[in-house]
Amino acid sequence: MALLANRESQLFVDGKLVAGSAGTFPTVNPATEEVLGVAADANADDMGRAIEAARRAFDDTDWSTNTELRVRCVRQLQEALTSHVEELRDITIAEVGAPRMLTSAAQLEGPVADLSFCADTAENYQWTTDLGIASPMGITTRRTITREAVGVVGAITPWNFPHQINLAKLGPALAAGNTIILKPAPDTPW
């Protein structure tokens, strides 16, 4: 398949596309057993760099506290995926062996559309709740509940319905202010 044969396959780590330290491995069409191309192969060192980068992004930027930025980025991700939906459809059909009709729903377009729910939820969520003033043990105190992101999220996903599973992990985690490391199945790395 010419569309995929010349795909450049790299890892996205620390905001950059980089080669996998372990080289590449073949990506195979499960319907025809045709080799579609290669995918970047990561090792423990690559994972360590990804974890360090995700931790730095969480600790050293305002990502976890800037809801407006996160909402804008999740919407931007949705727009980018939508603008490339036909290319993603072809990749999904070849790599997953998905019937074309399923890509119009749960296999591709549905999960991309669902990213708006993540952005809308983050935008409208009550991140801080004022519980008012109380005087426990005679000490007047203002009480609030602040909901915060947990930090770096690791997501290891299976091969079936990769867009749905990957975006169901990425969307909520990013919208909530976490950073995320996604490790897709080797059967569906693209």
DAQUI-V920002 format. One record per backbone hydrogen bond with DSSP energy under -1.0 kcal/mol. CO is the residue of the C=O (numbers start at 0). NH is the residue of the N-H. If there is no record, write none. Layout:
# DAQUI-V920002
co-><CO;CO>
nh-><NH;NH>
This chain:
# DAQUI-V920002
co-><0;3;10;12;15;17;19;22;24;26;26;28;33;36;38;40;42;43;44;45;46;47;48;49;50;51;52;53;54;55;61;61;64;65;66;67;68;69;70;71;72;73;74;75;76;77;78;81;83;84;85;86;87;88;89;90;91;91;98;99;101;101;102;104;104;107;108;109;111;112;113;114;115;116;117;118;119;120;124;126;128;131;133;134;135;140;142;144;150;152;154;160;161;162;163;165;166;168;169;170;171;172;173;178;180;182;184>
nh-><4;6;17;15;12;10;22;40;38;35;36;32;28;26;24;21;46;47;48;49;50;51;52;53;54;55;56;57;58;59;64;65;66;69;70;71;72;73;74;75;76;77;78;79;80;81;82;84;87;88;89;90;91;92;93;94;95;97;101;102;104;106;108;107;109;111;112;113;114;115;117;118;119;120;121;122;123;124;126;146;144;142;140;137;138;133;130;128;178;180;182;164;165;166;167;169;170;172;173;174;175;177;176;152;154;156;187>
